[in-house]
Amino acid sequence: MLVQVRMPPRLVEALDRLAKEGLYTSRSEAILDAVRRLALAYERKDPLRQSIIRKYLGRPGKGSIENVGEVLNPEEITQSLEQAFPGKSIDEIISEVRR
C-alpha cells in the first residue's frame, strides 16, 4: 500500500543520511522502521507512553497525561525521566523531545 506524507526538509535530510550511511536502503525503509517501532512501543501497554502519544497527537483515548499519576507512581515517572535525561530540567527535556 502506498502512503504519502509531507515532511520538513531537515527530516528528509536525516533520512537521506541514514540511507547514505547504510543503515537503511532507502527513505521508505527508514520510515517503515520508525512507524513499526512506534506501533510496537504503543502496543507495549505502557500507560505513560500511550498518554504522552495521545496528548501530543491531540487524540482522545482511555486516560490522559493529566491522570497518569493515577496509573503510575509519580516517583517512578521522575526516576525514569532522570535516567533518560540525566541532569536536565523538565523544560530542557521538553525542548529536546520537540526537536
C-alpha positions as CSV (number, residue, x, y, z in Angstrom):
1,M,0.0,0.0,0.0
2,L,1.3,3.5,-0.9
3,V,1.1,6.2,1.8
4,Q,2.4,9.7,1.0
5,V,3.5,12.1,3.7
6,R,4.9,15.7,3.8
7,M,8.0,16.2,5.9
8,P,10.1,19.1,6.8
9,P,13.4,19.3,4.8
10,R,15.5,18.6,7.9
11,L,13.8,15.2,8.4
12,V,14.2,14.3,4.8
13,E,17.9,15.2,5.0
14,A,18.1,12.9,8.1
15,L,16.5,10.1,6.2
16,D,19.0,10.6,3.3
17,R,21.9,10.5,5.8
18,L,20.6,7.2,7.3
19,A,20.4,5.7,3.8
20,K,23.8,7.1,2.7
21,E,25.4,5.7,5.9
22,G,24.0,2.3,5.0
23,L,21.6,2.0,8.0
24,Y,18.7,1.7,5.6
25,T,18.5,1.0,1.9
26,S,16.0,3.9,1.3
27,R,13.9,6.6,2.8
28,S,10.9,4.2,2.7
29,E,12.7,1.6,4.7
30,A,13.7,4.1,7.4
31,I,10.1,5.4,7.6
32,L,8.7,1.9,7.7
33,D,11.0,1.0,10.6
34,A,10.1,4.2,12.5
35,V,6.4,3.5,12.2
36,R,6.9,-0.1,13.2
37,R,8.8,1.0,16.3
38,L,6.1,3.5,17.2
39,A,3.4,0.9,16.8
40,L,5.3,-1.7,18.9
41,A,6.1,0.9,21.6
42,Y,2.4,1.8,21.8
43,E,1.3,-1.8,21.9
44,R,3.5,-2.5,24.9
45,K,0.7,-1.2,27.0
46,D,2.9,1.4,28.7
47,P,0.2,3.9,30.1
48,L,2.7,6.8,30.3
49,R,3.9,6.4,26.8
50,Q,0.3,5.9,25.5
51,S,-0.9,9.0,27.4
52,I,2.0,11.1,26.0
53,I,1.4,9.9,22.4
54,R,-2.3,10.7,22.7
55,K,-1.7,14.1,24.3
56,Y,0.9,15.0,21.7
57,L,-1.3,13.9,18.8
58,G,-4.4,15.5,20.3
59,R,-6.4,12.3,20.1
60,P,-8.9,11.0,22.6
61,G,-8.3,7.8,24.3
62,K,-8.6,6.0,27.6
63,G,-6.8,8.0,30.2
64,S,-4.7,11.1,29.6
65,I,-1.5,12.7,30.6
66,E,-3.4,14.6,33.3
67,N,-4.4,11.5,35.2
68,V,-1.3,9.4,34.5
69,G,-0.5,9.8,38.2
70,E,-3.5,7.5,38.9
71,V,-1.9,4.8,36.7
72,L,1.8,5.2,37.5
73,N,3.6,6.3,40.6
74,P,4.9,9.9,40.1
75,E,8.2,9.0,41.8
76,E,8.7,6.2,39.1
77,I,8.0,8.8,36.4
78,T,10.5,11.2,37.9
79,Q,13.1,8.4,38.2
80,S,12.6,7.3,34.6
81,L,13.0,10.9,33.3
82,E,16.1,11.3,35.4
83,Q,17.6,8.1,34.0
84,A,16.7,9.0,30.4
85,F,17.7,12.7,30.6
86,P,20.4,12.9,33.4
87,G,20.9,16.4,34.8
88,K,18.2,18.1,32.7
89,S,15.2,20.1,33.8
90,I,11.7,19.3,32.6
91,D,11.9,22.4,30.3
92,E,15.2,21.1,28.8
93,I,13.6,17.6,28.3
94,I,10.6,19.0,26.6
95,S,12.7,21.2,24.3
96,E,14.9,18.2,23.4
97,V,11.9,15.9,22.7
98,R,10.3,18.5,20.5
99,R,13.3,18.9,18.2
